[in-house]
């Protein structure tokens, strides 16, 4: 049984497909990563992929392809990527079990690396 770094909600998969379809023939999907920045310390990054990186993890759902930057994997393990539209904004959301706090404006987060031993125990108990 495989393990995915991240999962996509139906809404996120639909939005990723729309972005790729509207970005020209070279677009293949999006890449999710993290970078240092913002008042909480880290920010999620989303970039269009025209040339996949062989080291990236790849997830697919309903025809949507998302690559995950290898430097971000430990911070994104167990994350569900969603997409929401509200009265004031629309954008991708990240429900990340490794997030310890967020800034007031919601643009940056504080993340800790995933506890791999804990994840292994959870996976083992789920298959038992």
NORBEL-V436254 format. One record per run of one state. SS is the DSSP state (H for helix, E for strand, L for the rest). FROM is the first residue (numbers start at 1). TO is the last residue. If there is no record, write none. Layout:
# NORBEL-V436254
SS & FROM & TO
SS & FROM & TO
This chain:
# NORBEL-V436254
L & 1 & 5
E & 6 & 8
L & 9 & 9
H & 10 & 21
L & 22 & 28
E & 29 & 36
L & 37 & 41
E & 42 & 49
L & 50 & 56
E & 57 & 61
L & 62 & 63
E & 64 & 68
L & 69 & 69
H & 70 & 76
L & 77 & 78
E & 79 & 85
L & 86 & 89
E & 90 & 95
L & 96 & 98
E & 99 & 102
L & 103 & 108
E & 109 & 111
L & 112 & 115
H & 116 & 127
L & 128 & 128
